[in-house]
Amino acid sequence: MTIDDFAAESDFEAVEHLVVNKAPDAMYSALRNLDLLTIRSSTADLAMWVRGLPERLRRRVPPRQPTRLTYDDLVASGDWVLLGEQPGREVIFGAAGRFWTPIVRWEQVEAEQFTEYGKPGRGKIFSSLSVRPYGRSSSLVTYDIRTVLNDPITHRIFKLYWVVVKPFVRAIMRATVRTAAEQAA
């Protein structure tokens, strides 16, 4: 199983690789159990602050801030689904909805129906975290995000959005793999 089994063809994608001087099992464990609230970089922090601004303005009351947020917590929220995992090698998550609008509107889609989901005006994100051995004691870490959109109008709208956000998405992806590398045992 790889992300290609779920999104061999995508409309938009971003990939980050990092060679880490950590054993693959330690690196995978760090990625899989990463507290997303520990990810830090000035660009990633700015991107997340700006992304959350419309929701904060709409509520006029600051949302409750979690003290810990893992990939499993995202799945438990119902917004993201675990699509598959090869323990120690790769895990794939997905989310569906309108994620390019100022206020994100996720749709809850069961893992079994996720690949076939195709509601007009919506899209799907496929996110893969993988680790491969690299040399004798290092790891090649890959963070792969692919977006599949369901109709031509949505594709055109998202294309404009992607031009603006792709550099920030990549900064968040780089910060994610670096943070996991720092935390690997």
Backbone hydrogen bonds in HBPLUS format (Angstrom, degrees):
<---DONOR---> <-ACCEPTOR-->    atom                        ^
c    i                          cat <-CA-CA->   ^        H-A-AA   ^      H-
h    n   atom  resd res      DA  || num        DHA   H-A  angle D-A-AA Bond
n    s   type  num  typ     dist DA aas  dist angle  dist       angle   num
A0005-ASP N   A0002-THR O   2.96 MM   3  5.53 151.4  2.05 114.4 122.0     1
A0006-PHE N   A0003-ILE O   2.94 MM   3  5.37 152.1  2.02 111.5 120.2     2
A0007-ALA N   A0003-ILE O   2.85 MM   4  6.03 161.2  1.89 159.9 166.4     3
A0011-ASP N   A0147-THR O   2.76 MM 136  5.73 150.1  1.85 157.3 167.3     4
A0012-PHE N   A0147-THR O   3.31 MM 135  5.14 156.9  2.37 135.1 139.2     5
A0147-THR N   A0012-PHE O   2.74 MM 135  5.14 157.3  1.79 163.5 163.4     6
A0014-ALA N   A0145-ILE O   2.94 MM 131  5.34 149.5  2.03 151.0 156.0     7
A0145-ILE N   A0014-ALA O   2.89 MM 131  5.34 171.1  1.90 166.5 168.9     8
A0016-GLU N   A0143-TYR O   2.92 MM 127  5.25 156.7  1.98 147.8 155.6     9
A0143-TYR N   A0016-GLU O   2.90 MM 127  5.25 161.1  1.94 154.9 161.0    10
A0018-LEU N   A0141-VAL O   2.90 MM 123  5.16 142.3  2.05 144.1 152.2    11
A0141-VAL N   A0018-LEU O   2.83 MM 123  5.16 179.4  1.83 153.2 153.4    12
A0020-VAL N   A0139-SER O   2.82 MM 119  5.21 161.9  1.85 152.6 158.9    13
A0139-SER N   A0020-VAL O   2.83 MM 119  5.21 157.0  1.88 152.3 160.0    14
A0027-MET N   A0023-ALA O   2.98 MM   4  6.18 159.6  2.02 158.2 164.9    15
A0028-TYR N   A0024-PRO O   2.83 MM   4  5.98 161.3  1.87 153.0 157.6    16
A0029-SER N   A0025-ASP O   3.10 MM   4  6.18 161.8  2.14 141.5 146.6    17
A0030-ALA N   A0026-ALA O   3.04 MM   4  6.21 155.7  2.10 143.0 149.5    18
A0031-LEU N   A0027-MET O   2.99 MM   4  6.25 158.2  2.04 149.5 155.0    19
A0032-ARG N   A0028-TYR O   2.82 MM   4  5.95 171.7  1.83 158.6 161.2    20
A0033-ASN N   A0029-SER O   3.03 MM   4  6.01 146.3  2.15 143.7 151.0    21
A0034-LEU N   A0031-LEU O   3.33 MM   3  5.15 169.2  2.34 104.1 106.5    22
A0038-THR N   A0035-ASP O   2.93 MM   3  5.70 167.8  1.94 125.2 129.1    23
A0036-LEU N   A0069-LEU O   2.61 MM  33  5.41 151.7  1.69 167.5 165.0    24
A0039-ILE N   A0036-LEU O   3.37 MM   3  5.59 167.0  2.39 106.4 110.0    25
A0045-ASP N   A0041-SER O   2.77 MM   4  5.84 166.6  1.79 161.0 164.9    26
A0046-LEU N   A0042-SER O   3.01 MM   4  6.11 159.2  2.06 142.2 147.9    27
A0047-ALA N   A0043-THR O   2.90 MM   4  6.09 163.1  1.93 150.7 155.6    28
A0048-MET N   A0044-ALA O   2.98 MM   4  6.16 163.0  2.01 152.1 155.9    29
A0049-TRP N   A0045-ASP O   2.97 MM   4  6.13 152.1  2.05 145.1 153.2    30
A0050-VAL N   A0046-LEU O   2.92 MM   4  6.13 168.8  1.93 158.3 160.5    31
A0051-ARG N   A0047-ALA O   2.90 MM   4  6.01 160.1  1.94 146.9 153.3    32
A0052-GLY N   A0048-MET O   3.09 MM   4  6.15 147.0  2.20 139.5 146.5    33
A0053-LEU N   A0050-VAL O   3.14 MM   3  5.15 150.9  2.23 101.9 110.7    34
A0056-ARG N   A0052-GLY O   3.06 MM   4  6.30 158.1  2.11 154.1 161.1    35
A0057-LEU N   A0053-LEU O   2.89 MM   4  6.10 162.4  1.93 162.4 166.8    36
A0058-ARG N   A0054-PRO O   2.93 MM   4  6.06 153.2  2.01 143.9 151.5    37
A0059-ARG N   A0055-GLU O   3.04 MM   4  6.20 160.0  2.09 148.4 152.9    38
A0060-ARG N   A0056-ARG O   2.94 MM   4  5.87 148.4  2.04 143.5 152.5    39
A0073-ASP N   A0070-THR O   3.07 MM   3  5.02 123.3  2.40  92.8 107.3    40
A0074-LEU N   A0070-THR O   3.13 MM   4  6.57 147.6  2.24 145.0 153.2    41
A0075-VAL N   A0071-TYR O   3.07 MM   4  6.44 151.2  2.15 146.8 154.6    42
A0076-ALA N   A0072-ASP O   2.87 MM   4  6.12 156.7  1.93 145.5 152.2    43
A0077-SER N   A0073-ASP O   3.02 MM   4  6.24 134.1  2.24 139.4 150.7    44
A0078-GLY N   A0075-VAL O   3.00 MM   3  5.46 153.3  2.07 111.7 119.9    45
A0081-VAL N   A0094-GLY O   2.78 MM  13  5.26 152.1  1.86 149.6 158.5    46
A0094-GLY N   A0081-VAL O   2.88 MM  13  5.26 146.9  1.99 145.2 154.4    47
A0083-LEU N   A0092-ILE O   2.79 MM   9  5.42 152.1  1.87 144.7 152.2    48
A0092-ILE N   A0084-GLY O   2.87 MM   8  5.32 162.4  1.90 163.4 160.6    49
A0086-GLN N   A0090-GLU O   2.74 MM   4  5.15 165.5  1.76 157.2 162.1    50
A0089-ARG N   A0086-GLN O   2.79 MM   3  5.41 154.0  1.86 151.9 154.2    51
A0090-GLU N   A0086-GLN O   3.01 MM   4  5.15 159.9  2.05 137.3 143.9    52
A0131-VAL N   A0089-ARG O   2.78 MM  42  5.15 153.7  1.84 150.2 156.2    53
A0091-VAL N   A0129-LEU O   2.99 MM  38  5.51 149.9  2.08 148.2 157.8    54
A0129-LEU N   A0091-VAL O   3.01 MM  38  5.51 160.0  2.05 157.7 164.2    55
A0093-PHE N   A0127-SER O   2.81 MM  34  5.14 162.6  1.84 152.3 157.3    56
A0127-SER N   A0093-PHE O   2.83 MM  34  5.14 169.8  1.84 152.6 153.9    57
A0095-ALA N   A0125-ILE O   3.01 MM  30  5.22 146.6  2.13 139.5 147.4    58
A0125-ILE N   A0095-ALA O   2.74 MM  30  5.22 160.2  1.78 159.0 164.9    59
A0107-GLU N   A0096-ALA O   2.75 MM  11  5.49 159.8  1.79 146.6 143.5    60
A0097-GLY N   A0123-GLY O   2.95 MM  26  5.49 154.5  2.02 152.0 158.0    61
A0123-GLY N   A0097-GLY O   2.90 MM  26  5.49 148.2  2.00 140.7 149.5    62
A0098-ARG N   A0105-ARG O   2.88 MM   7  5.13 161.0  1.91 143.2 146.4    63
A0105-ARG N   A0098-ARG O   3.10 MM   7  5.13 166.8  2.12 132.2 136.3    64
A0113-GLN N   A0110-GLU O   3.02 MM   3  5.45 139.1  2.19 110.9 121.8    65
A0114-PHE N   A0110-GLU O   3.04 MM   4  6.01 115.4  2.47 145.7 162.9    66
A0114-PHE N   A0111-ALA O   3.25 MM   3  5.01 153.0  2.33  97.1 105.2    67
A0117-TYR N   A0113-GLN O   3.02 MM   4  6.03 128.3  2.30 148.6 163.3    68
A0117-TYR N   A0114-PHE O   3.20 MM   3  5.16 139.3  2.37  97.8 109.2    69
A0122-ARG N   A0119-LYS O   3.22 MM   3  5.76 134.9  2.43 142.2 141.7    70
A0150-ASN N   A0122-ARG O   3.40 MM  28  6.18 154.3  2.47 170.6 165.0    71
A0124-LYS N   A0148-VAL O   2.79 MM  24  5.20 154.4  1.85 151.3 159.9    72
A0148-VAL N   A0124-LYS O   2.91 MM  24  5.20 159.7  1.95 147.1 153.8    73
A0126-PHE N   A0146-ARG O   2.78 MM  20  5.13 162.5  1.81 157.2 162.0    74
A0146-ARG N   A0126-PHE O   2.85 MM  20  5.13 159.0  1.89 150.1 156.8    75
A0128-SER N   A0144-ASP O   2.78 MM  16  5.06 165.5  1.80 154.4 159.4    76
A0144-ASP N   A0128-SER O   2.90 MM  16  5.06 163.7  1.93 147.9 153.4    77
A0130-SER N   A0142-THR O   2.87 MM  12  5.18 162.6  1.90 153.1 157.8    78
A0142-THR N   A0130-SER O   2.89 MM  12  5.18 164.2  1.91 147.7 150.4    79
A0132-ARG N   A0140-LEU O   2.97 MM   8  5.14 150.9  2.06 137.1 146.5    80
A0140-LEU N   A0132-ARG O   2.77 MM   8  5.14 162.5  1.80 153.8 159.6    81
A0134-TYR N   A0138-SER O   2.88 MM   4  4.94 154.6  1.95 128.5 123.0    82
A0138-SER N   A0134-TYR O   3.23 MM   4  4.94 133.8  2.46 142.5 148.4    83
A0155-HIS N   A0151-ASP O   3.01 MM   4  6.22 154.4  2.08 150.5 158.6    84
A0156-ARG N   A0152-PRO O   3.03 MM   4  6.29 156.8  2.09 147.5 151.9    85
A0157-ILE N   A0153-ILE O   3.03 MM   4  6.34 163.2  2.06 154.3 158.7    86
A0158-PHE N   A0154-THR O   2.84 MM   4  5.98 168.9  1.85 155.2 158.7    87
A0159-LYS N   A0155-HIS O   2.91 MM   4  6.00 148.6  2.01 144.5 153.3    88
A0160-LEU N   A0156-ARG O   3.41 MM   4  6.72 154.0  2.49 144.7 148.4    89
A0161-TYR N   A0157-ILE O   3.22 MM   4  6.56 162.0  2.26 148.4 153.5    90
A0162-TRP N   A0158-PHE O   2.70 MM   4  5.89 159.9  1.74 159.3 164.6    91
A0163-VAL N   A0159-LYS O   3.17 MM   4  6.37 150.4  2.26 143.8 149.8    92
A0164-VAL N   A0161-TYR O   3.11 MM   3  5.46 125.4  2.42 103.6 116.3    93
A0165-VAL N   A0161-TYR O   2.98 MM   4  6.26 165.9  2.00 155.5 159.8    94
A0166-LYS N   A0162-TRP O   2.88 MM   4  5.33 156.5  1.93 144.8 147.4    95
A0168-PHE N   A0165-VAL O   2.90 MM   3  5.26 121.6  2.24 111.2 126.8    96
A0169-VAL N   A0165-VAL O   2.85 MM   4  6.07 157.9  1.90 160.0 167.2    97
A0170-ARG N   A0166-LYS O   2.92 MM   4  6.11 166.0  1.94 158.7 161.4    98
A0171-ALA N   A0167-PRO O   3.04 MM   4  6.23 146.3  2.16 133.9 143.2    99
A0172-ILE N   A0168-PHE O   2.96 MM   4  6.23 154.7  2.02 147.9 154.0   100
A0173-MET N   A0169-VAL O   2.89 MM   4  6.18 157.0  1.94 149.8 156.9   101
A0174-ARG N   A0170-ARG O   2.86 MM   4  6.08 163.9  1.88 151.8 155.4   102
A0175-ALA N   A0171-ALA O   2.94 MM   4  6.09 163.2  1.97 145.7 150.7   103
A0176-THR N   A0172-ILE O   2.86 MM   4  6.03 146.5  1.97 144.2 153.8   104
A0177-VAL N   A0173-MET O   3.09 MM   4  6.45 165.4  2.11 158.2 158.6   105
A0178-ARG N   A0174-ARG O   2.97 MM   4  6.13 157.8  2.02 151.6 158.6   106
A0179-THR N   A0175-ALA O   2.89 MM   4  5.93 157.9  1.94 143.8 149.9   107
A0180-ALA N   A0176-THR O   3.02 MM   4  6.25 165.1  2.04 152.7 156.7   108
A0181-ALA N   A0177-VAL O   2.98 MM   4  6.10 153.3  2.05 139.8 147.4   109
A0182-GLU N   A0178-ARG O   2.94 MM   4  6.22 152.5  2.02 148.5 155.5   110
A0183-GLN N   A0179-THR O   3.03 MM   4  6.28 142.9  2.18 144.8 155.0   111
A0183-GLN N   A0180-ALA O   3.14 MM   3  5.06 123.3  2.48  92.4 106.9   112
A0184-ALA N   A0180-ALA O   2.93 MM   4  6.02 119.5  2.31 143.3 158.2   113
